[in-house]
Amino acid sequence: MNSNRDIAIIVGVLYILAAVTAIIGFALYQPILTDPEYIIKGSANEMQVIWGAFNELILAFSIIGISVLMFPIINKENESLAIGYVCFRLLEATIIIIGIISLLSIATLNWEFGKEVAPNVSSYLIAGKLLVTIHNWTFLLGPNLVLGPSTLMMSYFLYDSKLVPRFISVMGLVGGTLVSICAMLVMIGVFLQVSVWGAILSIPVFAYEMSLAVWLIVKGFKSSVVYSSFSSKK
């Protein structure tokens, strides 16, 4: 295998890993997200929430890995685009980690609640609601609003460089646009993020990432394009 083929396989695997861990993490978080009194009675689901955080950490690291691996490839074509892509992906990962910290903080406060002799229940409930609200905003801003521009930049690069079939990059251009629109509509209260419309507007970007991942694993970058485009810039 040459280095470009290796990179393609790893990036494809990381895309799939990011998608799988995002879904698992969100599912494992349900007790803490749906029960407003979790902070005072959530010890039974403590390990489930911690495993959710572990999955989201893998998600964040996968996002960073994709950006780091793709940077030298994009940089050979467009330095500004490469820097912009890495910055947006790092921002997305940072926002996700802030969300992880907010939910783990609830678990910590739950431990403290159990230790106190006469805890102030209302204060704990307010703190729990605040921390869940922070997570909900990070869930919207990271995987939706910030994901949009990074998807558009990557898709534009793939379309321009022809490293993968055009239908994949076009799917990404559409998906990146729709997921950003979705985030803005959720922000102004048109519909909820976890809703039918939220799912519909997120499907294209998910389909793009999975199509790109499978193509990179099975086929890799188009070798003739890699050679003609990149070698000419040396």
N, C-alpha and C positions, 0 to 999 in steps of 0.2 A: 504493500500500500504506500502511496505517496502521502505527503503531509496534508494536502488539500482533501484527499479522500478520508483520512483519519479525522480531520476537523469536521467534515460533513457528517460522518457517523456520530461523533460525540455530540455535535449540536442537535442532530435529530433526536438522539436519546434524551438530551436535556429538555427539549421541547415537550416530549411525552412525559418525562418525569415531573416537569413543572405542572402540566395539566392534571396528572393523576394525584399528586400531592395536594394541589389546590382543592380538588373535589373532596378528597379524604379529610383534609384539615377542616373544611367548612362543615362537613357532616359530623365530625367529632366535636365541634364547637357548639352544637345545637343546645345541649343542656344549659350552657352558660349564656347563650344568646336569647333563648326563648323563656327562661325563667327569671323574672325580675328579682326574685328572692334568693337566687343562687348563692350570693355572697354570704348569706347567713345559714345556708343548709346544703351547700354543694359538695361537701367532702366525699360523698358517695361516687361522684363522677370526676373526682380529681385527676386520676390517671388518664381518663379519656381526654380531658382538656389538655393535659400535658402532651399526650401523643398528638393531639391536634396541632399544638405549637411546634412540635418536632417536625411534623409534615410541612408546616408552613415555612420553617427554617430551610428545609430542603428545597422548597419552592423558591425562596429568596436566593439561595446559593445557586440554584439552576439558572435563574435569570441572570445573575452576575456572570456565571460561566459562559452562557451564550454570548453575552456582550463582549467578554474578554477574547473569546475564540474568534468571533466575527470581526473584531476591530482591525486586525492586520489585513484581512481580505477586503473589507470596505475601504480601508485607508489607502490601498493601492489605486483605487478608483476615485475616491472623493474624501479628502481628509476632514473637511468640515462635517460632512454627513457621518463619518465614522465617529467623530468626537460627540456629535449630537446624539447619535444612537446610544453610545455608551452612557452618556450623562442621563438620558431618560430612563434607561434600564436600571442604572444604579439608583435613581430617584424612586423608581417603582419598588425596588427591593427594600430601600430604606423605609418607605411608607408601610410596606408589609410588615417589616420588623417592628415598627412602632405599634402596629395593631397587635402583634404577638405579645409585646411587653404589656400592653393594656390589659389583655385577658389573663396573662400570668400574674399580674398585679392583683386581680380579683381573687385568684387562687391563694395568693399570699395573705390577703386581707381575711379570707375565709379561715385560714389557720389562726390568725390573730384573734378573730372573733371567738373561736372555740376556746382560746386560752383565757379570755377575760371573764371575770366573775360577774360583772354587771355591765355588759357592753351597751353602748348607745345604738340601738337597732336602726333608728331612722338615719343616723349618720352613715352607717355601713351601707344601707340601701341606696342612699344618695350617691355615695362613692361608687358603688357597683354600677348604677345607672349611668354615671358620668363615664366610667371606663368602657362600658359596652358601647356608648355613643361614640367615643373616640375610635373604637375598633370599627364601627359601622362606617364612619367617614373614611378611615384608611382603606376599607374594603371597596369603597366607591372610587376614591381618588387613585389608588394604586393600580389594581387590576382592570380598571375601566378608563378613567380620564387620562392618566399618564401612559397607559398601554397604547392608546390610540396613536399619538405622535410617533412612538418608537416603531409601531407596526407600519405606519405610513413610510417612515424613513427606510426601514428594511425592505419593504415591498417595492419602493421606488428604485432602490439599489438593484434588487433582483430583476426588476423589469428592464432597467437600463443596461445592466451587464449581461442579461440573458443566461445567468448561471443555472437557472431552473426554468421549466416551461412557463410561458407567459400566463397561462390560466391561473397558476398558483399565485404569482405576483399580483395579478388583477384582483383575485379573491382577497388578498391582503390589503390592497388599496381600498376596496369596498368595506372590508371588515374593520379596518382601522378607523375609517370615517364613521361608520355606524356605532362602534363602541364608544367613541368620543361623544357623539350626539346623544347616545343613551345616557351617559354620565351627566351631561348637562341637563337633560330633561328630568332626570331623577333629582338633581340639585334644586331645580325650580319647582319640584313637587308635582310634575305631570303624572308620574306613576312611580311605584316602588321599584327598587333595584331587583329584589327577588319577586318577580311577577312574570306574567306571560309576556308582556312587551319587553321587559328586561331580558328575558331569555331569547326572544326572537331576534332582538338587535345584537345579541352577543354570539349567536350561532355562527355568523359568517367569519368572525375572527377566530373562533375555535376551529372551524373547518379549515381555515387557512393554515393555522399552526400545525394541525394534525396532518394535513396534506403535505406541507413542507417537510415535516419531520419524517414521514414515511418515504418521501422522495429522496431526502438526503441520506437516509439509512440504506435504501435499496440501490439508488442510482448515483448519489453524490452530485457534486457540481459538474456541469458539462465540461469535460476535459479540454475540448478544442477551444472553448471560450476562455477558460482559465489560462491556457497557454497563450493564445493570441492577444488577450487583453492585458494580462499581467506582465508577461515577459517583455512586451513592448515598452513598459514603463520603467524598466530597470536602467 
